[in-house]
Amino acid sequence: MAIQNGVYYFKINMGKIKLESEIINDEYTKYIYDSFDIQNSEKTISEISYSLGEAKNFKWNIGVIYGSSGSGKTTILKKMGSLSTCSFDNKKPLISNFDWLTPKEATFLLTSMGLSSVPTWLRPFHLLSNGEQYRAELAYKVGKAKDNEVILIDEYTSVVDRDVAKAMSFALQKYIRKTDKKIILASCHYDIMEWLMPCWTCSPQKGGVLERCDYRWQSRPKIKLQVSRVEFDTWNIFKKHHYLTESVNKGAKFLLFEWNTKPVSIVAILNTPRKGMPNGMAISRIVVLPDFQGLGLGSKICNFIGGIFINEGNKMYIKTVNPALGECFNKAENWRGTSMNGKKRTIKSADIKKYKNRVTRSSYCHEFIGEGIKGYEELLKPIKEMRDKQISIENL
């Protein structure tokens, strides 16, 4: 790699990679020769073409080398430099492995890569799910890259669920562009392109020619979620991922959100009547599973919840101490801060024992002021009437 006038280009712009290997013959190779009429019994030869010189003519952030297994993606990637590696100390919490960064920087990096579950940060690497481990490795490699270094990632998303791969790709591209880094990914999957939005692609199966893309000028594909009323026990799937506590009021209304039959998020809503406001409601808990973080689903789901309850004549509130979620509401048009937004709760000395578990640090407190959403009244019926019913939400 080299840099000229702030633009990256490849020292090896184009050519052919010739792979040769001597064949050590035995009874097995003889059987192949005889069965399939193969003439060359001395060596195997294959050639991989590539032409990436066009990259020096424009500024880019993300490149993808794609093709089927065995097409030569990794071979081309290795011609560009050393592949990124990482290692984790399983005796430490995940976030402590990012010790070349400040705690605040490490938190920002993990959150930006779609790994924003606080409990996950406190677990050692070997106790994470496959999807969490992959995101952690990606965050490590991206965060460890030096200035002006092009990050090279092989077998991108090969070991994760395809919907998780899409969520991961969207989170990654946002971070790479925001920090103006450079990354080249080799993948056998094409379904990530609209989510990754690469600046260019290259396929050995298409002659290895660099092709410029216009994905980045598009918004991410729309997501169609299914929502259904569920009972308290469903909380068990999500509770370990809540940033503050696993407890929740059993009297809450629970709404489960799924994407292609996979659980994505749960929301618990409580009746919170108060003086002069008998119709008050509050989002008591919202959890988006780590595999689907980074898509902006949390705020959109909250908007949806606020809309269906406002349509029924309720007032909807949310309170959180999560900085990322709180700042999102501070900037949102559909939510406005209440008089307690950004303030600490005070507890009278006489009530300290009674409210010993209450959070007293500064909280983000907001009221939903968006428009009502019609057509989802069934979700608010008693749970026994809602069992096994599922409703789709378009275009989140």
PyMOL commands that set and color helices and strands:
alter all, ss='L'
color gray80, all
select helices_A, chain A and resi 27-36+53-57+73-79+94-97+103-112+118-121+125-127+130-144+162-178+193-196+204-206+215-217+232-241+290-292+297-310+323-331+349-351+377-380+383-386
alter helices_A, ss='H'
color red, helices_A
select strands_A, chain A and resi 2-4+7-9+14-22+43-51+62-66+150-153+182-187+200-202+210-212+225-230+253-259+262-271+280-288+315-320+335-337+364-368+391-393
alter strands_A, ss='S'
color yellow, strands_A
deselect
rebuild
show_as cartoon
